[in-house]
Amino acid sequence: MKKLLGLILSLSLLTGILAGCAGTPANSRATLTAADKTDAGKKIWPRTMKDALGKQITLMKKPERIAILDFGFMESLFALETPPIASTLAEQSLKGFGTLQLYAANAKIEDLGKGKAPNLEKLAELAPDLIFHTAEAEHLDMKLYERASQIAPVAMFDSPDWKKQLRDFAKYLGEEEKAEAYIADIETLIAESRSKLSGYSDKTVALLFEHSGNKGNFIVIGSAENPVWFNRENGLGLRPPNGYPPKGQAVSLEGIAALNPDYIFLFGSLGLEANGYKQRYLSEATQASSVWQSLTAVKHGHVYHLDAAVRAAGPLSIKLGIETIVKSMTK
């Protein structure tokens, strides 16, 4: 989920009820105790989980007022039909991301401000039962963790992908069945979509976005970075061009021309509040460039837009990304 950091103005990503207690050896995943595992799938309370910091958190009943200090977690909570009462960057997320705009009219989520300096006074006034936050090393702020822990128990997460995060969150909410049902639906969608795209196996595809601070230069989403897009067994099976990087990499416009894919999918970046956070995809200068105009995908009208949220590859954005790619390539 680290990719969300660049999404709002070249953005920054998200990361029950009752008491948190003693620390134990660090563990990177939230787990149920052995007693809970014997009743797998049942919504039994109380239950005790161990978070990504190795802290044990005991919940006496299902949490009803969850706040999140990492806006990237919002998708997982909506997928589990348990929207948070508050989040950092709530306004930008709900108004800017296509995956969340459908919820914006009815979701009552208080905005806690920026992720690095959330409004903890406002958070305290909202009296959450439980707080979710990220334990990713580059975003871990133990001072913030300690301050938030004085308001409510804080569960920390460092889930490597959307499935793991969905399952981790479900354990705290007693919603394991919803998590597994959602995952099964997406896996079915992936398999069906891979079949629909099988007739395009000779066409090359690139996923990228223009660097917001360096126009004419791009970040390419690596072929091995997320199995959903390029994996032929478990993903859509998209074919990358020769020389396409396996991991995310900065590439110049001339580098894109060397790859010269048949199809290009451009991720958006959120704009400013003044323009309603409207997404931007390509600078006018790049679009007018003779190099850009020379690309095969441009000549054939095969340049398409992917919502900015899809870069994060959360449970809602994975679905949106798949549907967008299939619709664009098969229309």
C-alpha positions as CSV (number, residue, x, y, z in Angstrom):
1,M,0.0,0.0,0.0
2,K,3.0,2.3,-0.1
3,K,2.1,3.6,-3.5
4,L,-0.7,5.8,-2.1
5,L,1.9,8.2,-0.8
6,G,2.1,9.9,-4.1
7,L,-1.6,10.2,-4.8
8,I,-2.8,13.6,-3.3
9,L,-0.8,16.5,-4.8
10,S,1.8,13.7,-5.3
11,L,0.2,12.4,-2.2
12,S,0.9,10.4,0.9
13,L,-1.7,5.9,2.2
14,L,-4.1,4.2,5.5
15,T,-3.5,2.5,8.2
16,G,-13.2,-3.7,18.5
17,I,-13.5,-1.5,21.1
18,L,-11.7,-1.2,24.3
19,A,-8.3,-1.8,25.8
20,G,-4.8,-2.3,24.2
21,C,-2.2,-3.9,26.5
22,A,1.2,-5.4,26.8
23,G,3.8,-5.7,24.0
24,T,5.1,-9.0,22.8
25,P,7.7,-9.9,20.2
26,A,7.1,-8.0,17.0
27,N,4.8,-9.7,14.4
28,S,3.9,-8.1,11.1
29,R,0.4,-9.4,11.0
30,A,-2.8,-9.2,13.1
31,T,-3.6,-12.7,14.4
32,L,-6.4,-14.2,16.4
33,T,-5.5,-16.1,19.6
34,A,-5.5,-19.9,19.5
35,A,-8.9,-19.9,21.3
36,D,-10.4,-17.8,18.6
37,K,-9.0,-20.0,15.8
38,T,-10.9,-23.0,17.2
39,D,-14.0,-21.1,16.3
40,A,-12.8,-19.9,12.9
41,G,-15.4,-17.8,11.0
42,K,-17.6,-17.2,14.0
43,K,-18.1,-13.6,15.4
44,I,-17.1,-14.3,19.0
45,W,-16.4,-11.6,21.5
46,P,-14.2,-11.0,23.4
47,R,-11.3,-11.7,21.1
48,T,-7.6,-10.8,21.3
49,M,-5.4,-9.8,18.3
50,K,-1.7,-9.1,18.0
51,D,-0.9,-6.1,15.7
52,A,2.1,-5.3,13.6
53,L,4.0,-3.9,16.6
54,G,3.4,-7.1,18.5
55,K,1.0,-5.4,20.8
56,Q,-2.0,-7.4,22.1
57,I,-5.4,-5.8,21.7
58,T,-8.5,-7.2,23.4
59,L,-11.9,-6.3,22.2
60,M,-14.9,-7.1,24.4
61,K,-17.4,-6.5,21.6
62,K,-17.6,-5.5,17.9
63,P,-16.1,-2.0,17.5
64,E,-18.6,0.5,16.1
65,R,-16.6,3.8,16.0
66,I,-13.3,3.3,14.1
67,A,-11.0,6.1,13.2
68,I,-8.1,5.8,10.7
69,L,-4.9,7.8,10.7
70,D,-3.9,6.5,7.2
71,F,-6.5,7.4,4.5
72,G,-5.4,4.4,2.4
73,F,-7.3,2.1,4.8
74,M,-10.6,3.6,3.8
75,E,-11.2,1.3,0.9
76,S,-10.8,-1.8,3.0
77,L,-13.3,-0.5,5.6
78,F,-15.8,0.3,2.8
79,A,-15.3,-3.2,1.3
80,L,-16.1,-4.6,4.8
81,E,-19.2,-2.3,5.0
82,T,-17.8,-0.6,8.1
83,P,-16.9,3.0,7.1
84,P,-14.7,4.9,9.6
85,I,-16.1,7.8,11.6
86,A,-12.9,9.8,10.9
87,S,-9.8,9.7,8.6
88,T,-6.8,11.8,7.6
89,L,-7.3,13.4,4.2
90,A,-11.0,12.4,4.2
91,E,-12.3,15.2,2.1
92,Q,-9.6,14.8,-0.7
93,S,-10.1,11.1,-0.7
94,L,-13.9,11.0,-0.9
95,K,-14.1,13.8,-3.5
96,G,-11.0,12.9,-5.5
97,F,-10.8,9.1,-5.8
98,G,-13.2,7.4,-8.2
99,T,-13.5,4.4,-5.9
100,L,-14.8,6.6,-3.0
101,Q,-16.9,9.1,-4.8
102,L,-19.9,6.8,-4.8
103,Y,-19.8,6.8,-1.0
104,A,-19.1,10.5,-0.6
105,A,-22.8,11.6,-0.5
106,N,-23.8,9.3,2.4
107,A,-20.5,8.7,4.2
108,K,-20.1,10.9,7.3
109,I,-16.4,10.8,7.8
110,E,-14.7,13.6,9.7
111,D,-11.5,15.0,8.2
112,L,-8.6,14.8,10.6
113,G,-6.2,16.7,8.4
114,K,-2.8,15.6,7.1
115,G,-1.4,12.2,7.9
116,K,1.8,13.5,9.4
117,A,0.0,15.9,11.7
118,P,-3.5,14.7,12.3
119,N,-5.9,16.7,14.5
120,L,-5.8,14.6,17.6
121,E,-8.0,17.1,19.6
122,K,-10.8,16.5,17.0
123,L,-10.1,12.8,17.2
124,A,-10.5,12.8,21.0
125,E,-13.8,14.7,20.7
126,L,-15.2,12.0,18.3
127,A,-14.5,9.3,21.0
128,P,-13.5,6.4,18.7
129,D,-13.6,2.8,20.0
130,L,-10.6,1.8,18.0
131,I,-7.9,3.5,15.9
132,F,-6.2,2.0,12.8
133,H,-2.8,3.2,11.8
134,T,0.1,2.2,9.6
135,A,3.2,0.4,10.9
136,E,5.1,0.8,7.6
137,A,8.7,1.6,8.5
138,E,8.9,4.8,6.5
139,H,5.7,6.2,8.0
140,L,5.9,4.8,11.5
141,D,5.7,7.6,14.1
142,M,5.9,6.3,17.6
143,K,5.2,9.7,19.2
144,L,2.0,9.9,17.2
145,Y,1.2,6.3,18.2
146,E,1.7,7.1,21.9
147,R,-0.5,10.2,21.7
148,A,-3.3,8.4,19.8
149,S,-3.1,5.5,22.3
150,Q,-4.2,7.9,25.0
151,I,-7.5,8.4,23.1
152,A,-8.3,4.8,22.2
153,P,-6.6,1.5,21.5
154,V,-4.5,1.8,18.4
155,A,-4.1,-1.3,16.1
156,M,-1.1,-1.0,13.8
157,F,-0.9,-2.7,10.3
158,D,1.8,-3.5,7.8
159,S,-0.1,-5.6,5.4
160,P,1.7,-6.4,2.1
161,D,-1.3,-6.4,-0.2
162,W,-5.0,-5.7,-0.3
163,K,-6.1,-9.3,0.5
164,K,-3.9,-9.4,3.7
165,Q,-5.1,-6.0,4.8
166,L,-8.8,-7.0,4.3
167,R,-8.3,-10.1,6.3
168,D,-6.4,-8.3,9.0
169,F,-9.1,-5.7,9.4
170,A,-11.8,-8.3,9.3
171,K,-10.4,-9.9,12.4
172,Y,-10.8,-6.7,14.4
173,L,-14.4,-6.3,13.1
174,G,-15.6,-9.9,13.2
175,E,-16.2,-9.7,9.5
176,E,-14.1,-12.6,8.2
177,E,-17.0,-13.9,6.1
178,K,-17.3,-10.6,4.3
179,A,-13.6,-10.4,3.6
180,E,-13.5,-13.9,2.1
181,A,-16.6,-13.3,0.0
182,Y,-15.1,-10.1,-1.4
183,I,-11.8,-11.7,-2.1
184,A,-13.5,-14.6,-3.9
185,D,-15.5,-12.2,-6.0
186,I,-12.4,-10.3,-7.1
187,E,-10.6,-13.6,-7.9
188,T,-13.5,-14.6,-10.1
189,L,-13.4,-11.2,-11.8
190,I,-9.7,-11.6,-12.4
191,A,-10.1,-15.1,-14.0
192,E,-13.0,-13.9,-16.2
193,S,-11.1,-10.8,-17.2
194,R,-8.0,-12.8,-18.1
195,S,-10.1,-14.9,-20.4
196,K,-11.6,-11.8,-22.1
197,L,-8.1,-10.4,-22.7
198,S,-6.6,-13.6,-24.0
199,G,-7.2,-12.5,-27.6
200,Y,-4.8,-9.5,-26.9
201,S,-1.8,-11.6,-25.8
202,D,0.2,-10.3,-28.7
203,K,-0.3,-6.7,-27.7
204,T,2.0,-5.0,-25.2
205,V,0.8,-2.9,-22.3
206,A,2.5,-0.3,-20.1
207,L,1.1,1.2,-16.9
208,L,2.6,4.5,-15.9
209,F,2.1,8.0,-14.6
210,E,3.8,11.3,-15.3
211,H,6.0,12.6,-12.6
212,S,4.2,15.6,-11.1
213,G,7.4,17.5,-10.3
214,N,9.3,16.6,-13.5
215,K,7.1,16.9,-16.6
216,G,8.0,14.6,-19.4
217,N,9.3,12.0,-17.1
218,F,7.3,9.0,-15.9
219,I,7.1,6.3,-13.2
220,V,6.5,2.9,-14.7
221,I,4.6,0.3,-12.7
222,G,6.8,-2.8,-12.8
223,S,5.6,-6.0,-14.3
224,A,6.4,-7.9,-11.1
225,E,5.2,-5.2,-8.7
226,N,1.6,-6.3,-8.5
227,P,0.5,-9.7,-9.7
228,V,-3.0,-8.5,-10.7
229,W,-1.8,-6.8,-13.9
230,F,0.9,-8.9,-15.6
231,N,0.8,-12.3,-13.9
232,R,-0.4,-14.9,-16.5
233,E,-1.6,-17.4,-13.9
234,N,-3.2,-15.3,-11.2
235,G,-3.6,-11.9,-12.9
236,L,-4.9,-10.3,-16.1
237,G,-1.9,-11.7,-18.0
238,L,-1.0,-8.3,-19.6
239,R,2.1,-8.5,-21.8
240,P,4.8,-6.0,-21.0
241,P,7.0,-4.6,-23.8
242,N,10.6,-5.9,-24.2
243,G,12.8,-4.0,-21.7
244,Y,9.9,-3.2,-19.4
245,P,11.1,-3.0,-15.8
246,P,10.0,-5.7,-13.3
247,K,9.9,-3.1,-10.5
248,G,8.7,0.4,-10.5
249,Q,11.2,2.7,-12.2
250,A,11.6,6.3,-13.4
251,V,11.7,6.4,-17.2
252,S,12.1,9.4,-19.5
253,L,9.7,10.1,-22.4
254,E,12.5,8.8,-24.7
255,G,12.5,5.7,-22.6
256,I,8.8,5.2,-23.1
257,A,9.4,5.7,-26.8
258,A,11.9,2.9,-26.7
259,L,9.4,0.6,-25.0
260,N,6.7,1.8,-27.5
261,P,3.8,-0.2,-26.1
262,D,0.6,-1.0,-28.0
263,Y,-1.5,0.2,-25.1
264,I,-0.7,2.8,-22.4
265,F,-2.7,3.2,-19.2
266,L,-2.0,6.5,-17.5
267,F,-2.7,6.8,-13.8
268,G,-4.1,10.1,-12.6
269,S,-2.9,12.4,-9.8
270,L,-5.3,14.4,-7.7
271,G,-5.5,18.2,-8.3
272,L,-6.1,20.9,-5.8
273,E,-9.2,21.8,-3.7
274,A,-9.8,24.8,-6.0
275,N,-10.6,22.5,-8.9
276,G,-12.5,19.9,-6.8
277,Y,-9.4,17.6,-6.7
278,K,-10.0,16.9,-10.4
279,Q,-7.4,14.3,-11.6
280,R,-4.6,15.2,-14.0
281,Y,-3.1,12.7,-16.3
282,L,-0.7,14.3,-18.8
283,S,0.9,17.7,-19.0
284,E,0.1,19.8,-22.1
285,A,3.8,20.0,-23.0
286,T,4.2,16.2,-23.0
287,Q,1.0,15.7,-24.9
288,A,2.2,18.1,-27.6
289,S,5.6,16.6,-27.8
290,S,6.6,15.0,-31.1
291,V,8.1,12.0,-29.1
292,W,4.8,11.4,-27.4
293,Q,2.9,11.8,-30.6
294,S,5.1,9.2,-32.3
295,L,4.2,6.4,-29.9
296,T,2.2,3.5,-31.3
297,A,-0.4,3.6,-28.6
298,V,-0.9,7.4,-29.2
299,K,-1.2,6.9,-33.0
300,H,-3.9,4.2,-32.6
301,G,-5.8,6.0,-29.9
302,H,-4.9,3.4,-27.3
303,V,-4.0,5.7,-24.4
304,Y,-6.4,5.3,-21.5
305,H,-6.8,6.7,-18.1
306,L,-6.8,4.8,-14.8
307,D,-8.1,6.5,-11.6
308,A,-5.5,7.7,-9.2
309,A,-6.8,5.3,-6.6
310,V,-5.8,2.3,-8.7
311,R,-2.1,3.0,-8.0
312,A,-2.7,2.0,-4.4
313,A,-4.2,-1.4,-5.5
314,G,-6.7,-1.5,-2.7
315,P,-9.8,-3.8,-2.7
316,L,-12.0,-1.3,-4.4
317,S,-9.4,0.1,-6.8
318,I,-8.3,-3.3,-7.9
319,K,-11.8,-3.9,-9.1
320,L,-12.0,-0.5,-10.8
321,G,-8.6,-1.0,-12.5
322,I,-9.6,-4.4,-13.8
323,E,-12.9,-3.2,-15.2
324,T,-11.3,-0.1,-16.8
325,I,-8.5,-2.1,-18.5
326,V,-10.9,-4.8,-19.9
327,K,-13.4,-2.2,-21.1
328,S,-10.7,-0.1,-22.7
329,M,-8.9,-2.9,-24.5
330,T,-12.0,-4.9,-25.7
331,K,-14.3,-2.0,-26.8
